Amino acid sequence: QVQLVESGGGLVQPGGSLRLSCAASVFTFSTYAMSWHRQAPGKERELVAAITSAGGSTNYADSVKGRFTISRDNAKNTVYLQMNSLKPEDTAVYYCNARKWLIDHWGQGTQVTVSS
């Protein structure tokens, strides 16, 4: 069973930065595609950013391109989401996802609030 634990969320002012981390308790972390998703109140969960198992390819939602960066450290079983130039509309619960053989595993989520 894959367990994912997110951290790094919090309250930040517009224009600020946060870095989210997701630690995975799985021996074969490097074989999982990883992604970050978010869900704002009253809205559906949406994909924010994704990275392939070896980290060679990434993709982003249009709303975060140029501001967010996803990366991974397979030696540490961790995936990161660097979020810069944060906007109030980025406020949401952010979830880490691990996918392999079309099976999804989710973390418990971490709250990000962007407000002055």
C-alpha positions in Angstrom: 0.0 0.0 0.0 1.3 3.5 -0.9 1.0 6.1 1.8 1.4 9.8 0.8 1.9 12.6 3.4 1.8 16.2 2.2 3.3 19.1 4.1 4.1 22.7 3.5 0.7 24.3 3.2 -0.3 27.4 5.1 -1.4 31.0 4.8 0.5 33.3 2.5 -0.1 36.8 1.1 -0.8 37.3 -2.6 2.5 37.3 -4.5 4.1 35.1 -2.0 5.6 31.6 -2.3 5.2 28.2 -0.8 6.8 24.8 -1.4 4.7 21.7 -0.9 6.3 18.3 -0.2 4.8 14.9 -0.5 6.6 12.0 1.1 5.8 8.5 -0.2 6.2 5.3 1.8 6.8 2.9 -1.0 9.9 1.0 -2.0 9.4 1.5 -5.7 8.7 5.3 -5.7 10.7 5.8 -8.9 8.2 3.7 -10.8 5.2 5.9 -10.0 4.0 8.9 -11.9 3.3 11.7 -9.5 1.0 14.7 -9.6 -0.5 17.5 -7.6 -4.2 18.3 -7.6 -6.3 20.9 -5.8 -9.8 21.3 -4.8 -11.4 24.7 -3.8 -14.6 24.9 -1.9 -17.6 24.2 -4.2 -15.4 23.1 -7.1 -14.2 19.9 -8.5 -10.7 18.6 -7.9 -8.4 19.6 -10.7 -4.9 18.6 -11.9 -2.3 21.2 -11.1 1.0 19.6 -12.2 2.3 16.2 -13.1 5.7 14.6 -13.5 6.7 11.2 -15.0 8.4 8.5 -13.0 11.9 9.4 -14.0 11.2 13.1 -13.9 11.9 13.7 -17.5 8.6 15.2 -18.4 6.2 17.6 -16.7 2.9 19.2 -17.5 0.9 22.0 -15.9 -2.6 23.4 -15.8 -2.7 26.6 -17.8 -3.6 28.6 -14.7 -0.3 27.8 -13.0 2.1 27.7 -15.9 5.1 29.9 -15.3 4.4 30.2 -11.6 4.5 26.6 -10.3 7.2 24.0 -10.7 6.9 20.3 -9.9 10.0 18.2 -9.2 10.9 14.9 -7.5 13.8 13.4 -5.7 13.6 9.7 -6.1 16.3 9.1 -3.6 14.1 10.7 -0.9 10.8 9.3 -2.2 9.5 12.9 -2.3 7.7 15.1 -4.8 7.6 18.8 -4.5 5.5 21.7 -5.8 7.2 25.1 -5.7 4.5 27.8 -5.9 5.4 31.3 -6.7 3.4 34.5 -7.4 0.5 33.0 -5.5 -3.0 34.4 -6.2 -6.1 34.3 -4.1 -7.6 31.9 -6.7 -4.9 29.4 -5.8 -6.6 28.9 -2.4 -7.5 25.2 -2.1 -6.7 21.9 -0.5 -3.7 20.5 -2.4 -3.5 16.7 -2.8 -0.6 14.5 -3.8 -1.3 11.6 -6.2 0.8 8.6 -7.1 -0.3 6.5 -10.1 0.9 3.2 -11.5 -0.9 0.7 -13.7 -3.9 3.1 -13.7 -4.2 2.8 -9.9 -4.4 6.0 -8.0 -3.2 6.7 -4.5 -4.0 9.9 -2.7 -2.6 11.8 0.3 -4.8 13.5 2.9 -4.3 17.0 1.5 -2.8 20.2 2.8 -4.5 23.6 2.9 -3.1 26.5 1.0 -4.8 29.9 1.6 -3.7 33.0 -0.3 -5.1 36.1 1.4 -4.0 39.5 2.6 
